[in-house]
Amino acid sequence: QKEVEQDPGPLSVPEGAIVSLNCTYSNSAFQYFMWYRQYSRKGPELLMYTYSSGNKEDGRFTAQVDKSSKYISLFIRDSQPSDSATYLCAMSGPYGNNRLAFGKGNQVVVIP
Amino acid sequence: EADIYQTPRYLVIGTGKKITLECSQTMGHDKMYWYQQDPGMELHLIHYSYGVNSTEKGDLSSESTVSRIRTEHFPLTLESARPSHTSQYLCASTPRTDTDTQYFGPGTRLTVL
């Protein structure tokens, strides 16, 4: 079983819709949870960072962590064509030394 | 925004060639990382460094080597490139005082013919 599961299936939504992405994980020692956005032919850029269970909001983006279910989510409200990208979840904690475990990434396409 | 640079951005070479992928950051970050990324797959850590003269192998077996002679510079070398090395290579860094967030460069797309 992979430590981090993220369904990589492409997701197409109309502009203005809410995008919902999620990852599950198996290692309860993970403490820090991140979402990265990666545009085509670019490196990942940090989008959201959370530590504890609960919600964190930043503009149109909301990151949610449920440690009891080992489940994290990213919501994008009022999606825009510029949100079209691959979104990767990442988490860390059990290894120390800042090593991250990544999901496979979700390709999101927002259709104007 | 992180200032981390990778060169070249794209490289097409023949089998057996020696290549070095460059990575530099201007932020004084102690920790640096090299990842390999293939379409639809997770990022795999191939090398990392916690500071000058510190290098470690990551999770993914790799025929590459790295060096860390200066804080800002973390080059990755393939002594003899093969088609199986065709991939996207991403460099990242983390400041000493940060928790686990990593800042990525734009990547090098390597194609070995």
Interface residues (C-beta under 8 A of the other chain):
Chain A: K2 V4 P8 Y32 M34 Y36 R41 K42 G43 P44 E45 L46 Y49 Y51 L88 A90 S92 G93 N97 N98 R99 L100 A101 F102 G103 K104 G105
Chain B: I4 Q6 K31 G40 M41 E42 L43 L45 Y48 Y50 L90 A92 T94 D98 T99 D100 T101 Q102 Y103 F104 G105 P106 G107 R109
